[in-house]
Amino acid sequence: MKKILDACCGSKMFWFDKSNPDVLFADNRRENHILCDGRYLEVNPDVIMDFTDMPIDDEVFNLVVFDPPHLIKLGKNSWMAKKYGVLPDNWPRIIHDGFNECMRVLKPDGILIFKWNEHQVSIKDVLKAINKQPLFGHRSGRQSKTIWMAFMK
Ligand SMILES: C[S@@+](CC[C@H](N)C(=O)[O-])C[C@H]1O[C@@H](n2cnc3c(N)ncnc32)[C@H](O)[C@@H]1O
């Protein structure tokens, strides 16, 4: 049984080992593209699933990683949309339900790592949507809009 879930792995950019056997890689799409700069983008998860309604039993994983799309205003065919996905207008509900599903499939005391980028939506609004506070968090760089947060079940 896998110990770690990446609930929306995309092209696995932040993974050092993109074939780590301990990880179940999930996303709601399987596709590949040549981006505008010529780079190849492959989204090839182990399972296709919707993070708001996971076909997974309760309390399975020790660690869950949740890096959902963070952009709302974006052309559906833009390279950013291909790389990161796009959130629908009802994004607070989607993020709320996705977060709750990540918590449900975690074992007691399991850890959820939640990554967000504040380019269009503030972290304050995201925490309001999930109605939870992280244990701690950190911005990737001094001026960065990317925040990594840790929660424990
Ligand atoms: C920010 S990207 C993830 C990037 C990834 N962490 C990486 O390192 O490359 C967000 C991903 O969430 C996926 N996604 C969007 N809505 C989803 C849903 N409802 N269920 C599962 N995956 C979803 C998108 O297809 C996209 O690949």
The ligand as an SDF file (V2000), in Angstrom:
LIG
                    3D

 27 29  0  0  0  0  0  0  0  0999 V2000
   -0.7890   23.5530   -9.5490 C   0  0  0  0  0  0  0  0  0  0  0  0
   -1.0300   22.1130  -10.5240 S   0  0  0  0  0  0  0  0  0  0  0  0
   -0.0610   20.8960   -9.6810 C   0  0  0  0  0  0  0  0  0  0  0  0
    1.4160   21.0480   -9.9720 C   0  0  0  0  0  0  0  0  0  0  0  0
    2.2610   19.9410   -9.3630 C   0  0  0  0  0  0  0  0  0  0  0  0
    2.2870   20.0010   -7.9220 N   0  0  0  0  0  0  0  0  0  0  0  0
    3.6720   19.9250   -9.8960 C   0  0  0  0  0  0  0  0  0  0  0  0
    4.6270   19.8520   -9.0940 O   0  0  0  0  0  0  0  0  0  0  0  0
    3.8320   19.9240  -11.1260 O   0  0  0  0  0  0  0  0  0  0  0  0
   -2.6820   21.6360  -10.1010 C   0  0  0  0  0  0  0  0  0  0  0  0
   -3.1760   20.3430  -10.7510 C   0  0  0  0  0  0  0  0  0  0  0  0
   -4.4960   20.0860  -10.2210 O   0  0  0  0  0  0  0  0  0  0  0  0
   -5.2080   19.3750  -11.1980 C   0  0  0  0  0  0  0  0  0  0  0  0
   -6.6420   19.4480  -10.8580 N   0  0  0  0  0  0  0  0  0  0  0  0
   -7.4950   20.4880  -11.0410 C   0  0  0  0  0  0  0  0  0  0  0  0
   -8.7220   20.2040  -10.5490 N   0  0  0  0  0  0  0  0  0  0  0  0
   -8.6400   18.9380  -10.0570 C   0  0  0  0  0  0  0  0  0  0  0  0
   -9.5780   18.0730   -9.4250 C   0  0  0  0  0  0  0  0  0  0  0  0
  -10.8420   18.4670   -9.1730 N   0  0  0  0  0  0  0  0  0  0  0  0
   -9.1710   16.8480   -9.0450 N   0  0  0  0  0  0  0  0  0  0  0  0
   -7.8810   16.4450   -9.2750 C   0  0  0  0  0  0  0  0  0  0  0  0
   -6.9370   17.2220   -9.8640 N   0  0  0  0  0  0  0  0  0  0  0  0
   -7.3120   18.4600  -10.2510 C   0  0  0  0  0  0  0  0  0  0  0  0
   -4.8350   20.0590  -12.4960 C   0  0  0  0  0  0  0  0  0  0  0  0
   -5.0630   19.2070  -13.5870 O   0  0  0  0  0  0  0  0  0  0  0  0
   -3.3450   20.3700  -12.2540 C   0  0  0  0  0  0  0  0  0  0  0  0
   -2.5280   19.3850  -12.8430 O   0  0  0  0  0  0  0  0  0  0  0  0
  1  2  1  0
  2  3  1  0
  2 10  1  0
  3  4  1  0
  4  5  1  0
  5  6  1  0
  5  7  1  0
  7  8  2  0
  7  9  1  0
 10 11  1  0
 11 12  1  0
 11 26  1  0
 12 13  1  0
 13 14  1  0
 13 24  1  0
 14 15  1  0
 14 23  1  0
 15 16  2  0
 16 17  1  0
 17 18  1  0
 17 23  2  0
 18 19  1  0
 18 20  2  0
 20 21  1  0
 21 22  2  0
 22 23  1  0
 24 25  1  0
 24 26  1  0
 26 27  1  0
M  CHG  2   2   1   9  -1
M  END
$$$$
